[in-house]
Amino acid sequence: DFEVGTGKVADRNGNKSDEADLVVFSRRVLPPLLFSERFGVFPIDSSFALVEVKTRLTATELKDSIKKMGSLLKLQHGSGRYVDNAATLHSVKGVIRVLFAFGSDLTEKSEFDRYKENDPLWKTDPAFDAFCVIGRGTWFNTCPEAKNYGDGKPVTWRMMPASPEHEEVIFFLSCTINAFGQALDSRCHPRIGPYLTTEAGITSA
């Protein structure tokens, strides 16, 4: 059901996110607009994860990634449920936002302390659902699919510590992938028309 590309996510109003390292998407919901084998623009209604990948996480890289995820929050999902040809409101599980780093330049403070210093909304509406730094750990807000963004309630952050078997990586992957199934069910059958044209010029015949 899922594939991986790179590029930007767009909504039906023409708004686009900043370019992401990886976008997990599903053609089963809506097809992307590809300019090469993997690079393109992906409808938000068929996008399931934005992944920032860093070789070595630094303060500058972290700030840039937080900014990118902020651009995604401005996009709006469309309705994929229709009754008598009219869209009806339903709950849609959004795009998971995660960061994965192979290493870090930190030597004194923890990765989570640095994250809190750079994300002013880390308590209520964090830029990331989860982030993993190999050899340091995985931090997550009670698994991505459990968070109801924008409700004003404090986020509960938890940590999976690093281990010689890299359990932090295994947990990061399983926690993220587990969210895809629930999100896929919530997307129903959105229509591609609003992405291609508007109804502004339509008049009575």
N, C-alpha and C positions, 0 to 999 in steps of 0.2 A: 504493500500500500504506500510505501514512503520512498522518496529519493532525496538525494543531496545535491544542491547546486550552490552557486555563489552569486551575489548581486544585491538588488534592492527589493523590498516588499512594498506593494502599492495597494491602496484601497480604491473603491469605485468612484471616489470624488477626485481622483487624480493626485492625491497626496502620496509621497514616497518616503521611505525610511532612508537613513544613511546606508552606504554599502556595507554588507556584513560578510564575514569570512565564510560562513556556511549557512545555508537556509535548508531546513528539512521541509519538504512539501509533498503533496499527493496529487497526481494527475486524476485520481479517482474523483476528486472534488471539483477542481478546475485546472486547466492547463496553464503553464507559465508561458511567458513570451521570452524565448531564448535567442540570444545573439551568437552563441557558440554552443558547444556540447553541454556546458554546465552554467555559463554566465548568462544572466538575464534579469527579468523583472517578474516577481511572483505575487499573485493575488493574495491578500491577507487571508481571504476565506479558505485558501488551500495551503496556507503556510502553518507549520506546527512548531518550529523552533528556529530561533536565531542563535548562532553559536559564534562567539568570539574565541579565536585560538591564538595563543601567544607562546612563542618559544621561551621567552624570559620575561616574566611579569615585572614591570616597573611602575612607579607612580604615574608617569606620563602615559603609559599604555593603559593603565587602569582608568584614568580620567577620560581618555579617548573612548574606551569601551562603554563607560557609563553614559557618555554623551550620545553614542550611537543608539543605545537601547532607549534613551529618552525620545529619540525621533520615532521609534516604533509606537510609543504610547499615544501619539497623536493620530494614528490611523484608526479607522472605524470598520468593524465587521458589518457585513450586510446580513439580511435575513435569508436563511435557507429553507424556511418552512412556509408553505403557501396553502391557503384555504380559499377555494373559489377564485383562484388566480391572484389572490391578494396576499402580500407578505404579512406574517403574523409574528409578534414578538416571542422570542424564546431565548433561553440561556445558552450563550456560546462560550466555550472554554477557549481562551485566547492563546496567543503564541508564547511558547516557553522561551525565556531569555536566560541564557547560560554562558559562562566563561570557562575555558579550559586552558591551563598553562602547564607547560612542561617543566618550568622552573621559575625561580624568583630571585630578585636581587636583595630581598630583605635579610637582615642579619640579627636584628634586635627585637622589633615588635612582631606581633602575629599578623597573618594575612587578613584576618577579620578586623583587627584594630585599624589597619590601613584602609580597608574597605569602608568602614564606618566614617572615617575622616573625610572620605572623598564622595560619599553618597549621602546627601542631606536627608533623603527620604528613606534611609535604610530601615527605619522602624515601622513605617506605615505603608509605603509604596515603593519598595526597593527596585533598583534598576535591574537586578538579577534575581531569578528564582533560585539559582544555585551557582556556585563556582568551585572549581577544583584546581588545586595546585599540586602536582605530583610530588610526593615526599613531604608535603605539609598537611594536607587534609582536604576534605570537602565540606563546604558550608551550604546549608539549604534551609529554606523557610518552610519547614514541616511538609516537604515535598511540594513541587510546583503546583500540581492540580488542586491542592487544598486551599490555596490562597484566593481570597475574593478581593481583588484590587480596588482601591478607591473607597473602601468601606470605612476608612478612618480608624480601624482597630489595629492595635500593635501587632506586628509580625513576630512569631516565635521562631527564632533562628536556632538551629541545631548543627552539630558538627560530627563528621565521621573522621577520626584521626587516621593519619597515614600508618601503614604497616609494611613489613618487608614483602608481603604478597600483593601490595598495592590495592588493598581493599577500598581505599578512598576512591580509586578510579572505577572499580566495579560498581560501587554504590552510586557514584555520580551518573554512570551510564544507565543503570537500572532505574533509578529515580526519574531520570529524564524520559526514557523510553516508555515507562509505565504511563506517563501522562498522555502519550500520543493516542492510545486507544479511546480513552474517554473524550478527548478533544475531537477525534474523528466522528464519533457518534453524535456530538453536539452540532456539527456543521451542517447536517441534513443535506439539502441539494440547492446550494446557492446558484444563481443564474449569471451567465457570463455577459449578458447584454449590457448591464449598467457599467461594466468595465470598458466597453467598446464605444458607447454612445450615450447621450443624455436625451431626456424627453422634453427639453426646453423648447425645441422648435416644432413639436407636434401640435397640430390644430385639427379641428373637426373637418371631415371631408365634405 
